[in-house]
Amino acid sequence: MDTLMIRGGNRLEGEIPIHGAKNSALPLLAATLLVQGVSEIHNCPRLSDVKASIAILRHLGCRVEQQEDTVTVDSTALCGSAIPDTLMREMRSSIVFLGAIVARCGEAVLTYPGGCELGPRPIDLHLAALRRLGVTVEECHGYIRCRVARRLRGAEIALSFPSVGATENVLLAACTAEGTTVLRHAAREPEIGDLCDFLNACGARITGGDSGTLVIEGVPRLQGARHRVMADRIEAATYLAAAAVTGGTLTLTGCPALPVSPVFPALEQAGCRLYTGAPERLHIRAPARLSRVGTVRTMPYPGFPTDGAAPLLAAACVGRGTSVFVENIFENRYKYVDELTRMGARIQVDGRVAVVEGVDALQGATVACTDLRGGAALVVAALAAGGESRVTELGHLDRGYEDLTGCLAAVGAAIRRQTIPD
Ligand code: UD1
């Protein structure tokens, strides 16, 4: 069992290179299934969720090579259309493979992703949209069987909520459909734009970008292309929170400011200064003690990202005054709060609202990650806590942060990863 040992109190200073975005890499890897040839995905983060995606691609018959941060996928010999339950369970977001498999094979069999640590994970929007494109969906005994009679056909679709995953599934299914698809109320997250850029480089005809309405003119086939995964705006937001909580000064490199900017107002309200220098260099200078972050409401992009709330909430725990967090995307995102209270944080949760009363100091404790971003919150809190913290259940963090320990240690954190035999 691995444990992170963190001795809090060090001020972070220096540069952290931001890796490729997990939430972009996963749909991009699914998209390679549509290509009858070879795709090269560069700047692909080395994460357990990426590993799980590669396992799915290999299971379906693709040849996949991973060298450094480049993943090369040859989907020429794709031969499977079913993802077994074991692989589906490894990563809930594997549902994003559905649109691509059904488009390429005319059928797909997946197991239901079920609930996850953030609460129920329904896929009704994905399935309703695919039905509009001509997919017959049968749900039975936890399996989802999808079939297309001939070829998918373009359609007018309006999502009742701008779901990121449903938008990705429609994009993947509609690229090679017959005719034009118009997707209204689509997600506008930057990762959607990244996926569109790759698909267009492969020969797809998608317009609409981040307008919320995507127009996808079906093309008969896609050919291979090279693509560089965009920077991970949530990894960036996490390191901004780490700088904030330690009164630090950090520069994040390889990271354009715009996709991260929805988290700036809260950090600025807490007294941090954020500025960009050269392109793709984002600087933060935090005060010795943070003020309250005010009220943070998570929203679809360009609102405050739900994935960035937990690390910021951890920073607010030592801010002067009371901060309020309202979670509008997921039902159950505050599991990590109990762990933060072990460190002396004062937080009241009522449904989707968390009220954080800043304390003068946190104390190091043994805490367990409950989910990916909740785990990041514990690390942020431990960086500021007096004495040593031990953070366990690191599998959650490994899903979404490449070399978290190395990145933080390089800017002055007293952090090391220890393997303790069970
Ligand atoms: C993606 C991100 C995740 C992020 C989330 C919101 C990936 C791999 N994951 O998740 O990190 O937190 O966007 O920005 O990119 N919903 C339904 N029915 C559906 C689909 C979604 O009710 O068919 C609900 C969900 O339960 C949730 C909300 O819509 O409450 C948002 O979900 P969605 O935008 O689909 O998130 P994901 O794509 O799962």
Residues whose N, C-alpha, C, O or C-beta is under 5 A from the ligand:
A	BS01	UD1	N23 L26 S93 P120 R121 P122 I123 D124 L125 H126 P162 S163 V164 G165 A166 T306 D307 I329 F330
